[in-house]
C-alpha cells in the first residue's frame, strides 16, 4: 500500500521509497525513510500533510505514491 491510501490520523511504517534515484533521495532527505513511522495528518490542495517524528511536512500526492508503507494497528501507534 502507498502512503496516499492512509486515512487521516492513521500511522504506518515506511517500507520503501521508489521512483528514480533523485526523487527517492529527495523524499528520504525529508525524513521519510524505510523504518520510520509516519502519521497522515491531512490532505490539502493535492498535498498530503504528514508527521514524521517531530517533523511536519507536506508531500505532493505524485511523490507520495512512491512511498510504500505497512499500516500500524492503533495499539502499535500509541506513543
Secondary structure in CASP SS format (residue, H / E / C, confidence):
PFRMAT SS
TARGET T0000
AUTHOR 0000-0000-0000
METHOD secondary structure of the structure
MODEL  1
X C 1.00
X E 1.00
X H 1.00
X H 1.00
X H 1.00
X C 1.00
X C 1.00
X C 1.00
X C 1.00
X C 1.00
X E 1.00
X E 1.00
X E 1.00
X E 1.00
X E 1.00
X E 1.00
X E 1.00
X C 1.00
X C 1.00
X C 1.00
X H 1.00
X H 1.00
X H 1.00
X H 1.00
X H 1.00
X H 1.00
X H 1.00
X H 1.00
X H 1.00
X C 1.00
X C 1.00
X C 1.00
X C 1.00
X C 1.00
X C 1.00
X C 1.00
X E 1.00
X E 1.00
X E 1.00
X E 1.00
X E 1.00
X E 1.00
X E 1.00
X E 1.00
X C 1.00
X C 1.00
X E 1.00
X E 1.00
X E 1.00
X E 1.00
X E 1.00
X E 1.00
X C 1.00
X C 1.00
X E 1.00
X E 1.00
X E 1.00
X E 1.00
X E 1.00
X E 1.00
X H 1.00
X H 1.00
X H 1.00
X H 1.00
X C 1.00
X C 1.00
X E 1.00
X E 1.00
X E 1.00
X E 1.00
X E 1.00
X C 1.00
X C 1.00
X H 1.00
X H 1.00
X H 1.00
X H 1.00
X C 1.00
X C 1.00
END
